[in-house]
Amino acid sequence: MLDKTKKFAISEHANCNHMYDGKPYATHLQMVADVAERFLYLIPEAKRETVLCGCWVHDLIEDARQTYNDVKKETNEEIAELAYALTNEKGKNRKERANDKYYQGIRETPFASFIKMCDRIANFEYSKKSRSRMTEVYKKENAEFISKIYVEGLDDMVDYLKHL
């Protein structure tokens, strides 16, 4: 399932010319999956492949014109639920798009908080490495982001994110 999901996500992001800092979007998806691999010990072994698949599809609905049903058809319901939970709300700015309803949906969907934390760590690490203006945005948002996303069992990730 992981290989199929990875190919699907890479293809759909490429089909809509979705980029990450001028690079193919697969760059970002791989970074998120790499962070997940570092913290995968926090996930029950039976769910690890599903979580890794969730890393690859986490932006498909939001950024690549895919629907919940598209993701479900290509993967399975559990992976589609992760993609759906990780899809921002409509909004004119970051705060409107990442509102309380969005974070509640993430917290209520098993393993979605883990994936969102992987996404934030990947973005934060990349912004620091590339000296992006987003580094300051992530620093400023960090405490509130952690409080809105936290579910039990992610303490190692939270500690890492706090020290970025």
Secondary structure, 3 states (H helix, E strand, C coil): CHHHHHHHHHHHHHHCCCEECCEECHHHHHHHHHHHHHHHHHCCHHHHHHHHHHHHHCCHHHHCCCCHHHHHHHCCHHHHHHHHHCCCCCCCCHHHHCCHHHHHHHHHCCCHHHHHHHHHHHHHHHHHHHCCCHHHHHHHHHHHHHHHHCCCCCHHHHHHHHCC
